[in-house]
Amino acid sequence: MMNTYVNRFSFALNDRKDEVTIVFAQDAPQFASNGAIEKVDYEPVANLVMSQHMASELAKKLLEALNGDDTALIETPVQ
């Protein structure tokens, strides 16, 4: 599996709010021959569609991990 750096994301909910689409992307600079940045391209790198339940569990696990809860770092499959 390849890791890809992202520095942007966007998401959308369907009308019933029972599915979430998340797009992870990166701003990729294009350099001139002198090393100056000429432009920055927006490049989507992953598109995910998941149920509302899965999105909620993802958000919960991320918050737990970011707040220092070590139990969030244990691989626990969510179904």
C-alpha positions in Angstrom: 0.0 0.0 0.0 1.3 3.4 -0.9 1.0 6.4 1.4 0.1 9.7 -0.2 0.4 13.1 1.5 -2.7 15.3 1.4 -3.2 18.9 2.5 -6.8 19.3 1.5 -10.1 17.5 1.8 -13.7 18.2 1.0 -16.8 16.3 1.8 -20.5 16.1 0.7 -23.6 14.4 2.1 -26.3 13.0 0.1 -29.9 14.3 0.4 -30.8 11.8 3.1 -27.5 12.4 5.0 -26.9 8.6 5.2 -23.8 8.6 2.9 -20.7 10.8 2.9 -18.3 11.4 0.1 -14.8 12.5 1.1 -12.2 13.7 -1.4 -8.6 13.9 -0.2 -6.3 16.0 -2.4 -3.1 17.9 -2.5 -2.0 21.2 -3.8 0.9 20.3 -6.0 3.3 23.2 -7.0 4.6 23.3 -10.5 8.2 24.7 -10.6 9.9 26.8 -13.3 13.5 25.9 -14.3 14.8 28.6 -11.9 13.0 26.9 -9.0 10.2 29.4 -8.7 6.6 28.2 -8.3 4.7 28.9 -11.5 1.3 27.6 -10.4 -0.3 25.2 -7.9 -2.5 22.4 -9.2 -5.3 20.8 -7.2 -4.9 17.0 -7.5 -7.4 14.6 -5.9 -5.6 11.5 -4.6 -8.4 9.5 -3.0 -12.2 9.5 -3.2 -14.2 7.7 -0.5 -17.9 7.0 -0.2 -19.1 5.6 3.2 -22.2 5.3 5.2 -23.1 7.9 7.9 -22.2 5.3 10.5 -18.7 4.7 9.1 -18.1 8.4 8.7 -19.2 9.0 12.3 -16.9 6.2 13.6 -14.0 7.6 11.5 -14.5 11.1 13.0 -14.7 9.6 16.5 -11.5 7.6 16.1 -9.6 10.5 14.6 -10.7 12.8 17.5 -9.8 10.2 20.1 -6.3 9.7 18.5 -5.7 13.4 18.2 -6.7 14.0 21.8 -4.2 11.4 23.0 -6.5 8.5 23.7 -4.1 5.5 23.1 -7.0 3.1 22.8 -8.0 4.9 19.5 -4.7 3.7 18.0 -5.6 0.0 18.4 -6.8 -1.4 15.1 -10.5 -2.0 15.6 -12.6 -2.8 12.6 -15.8 -0.9 12.3 -18.8 -2.6 10.6 
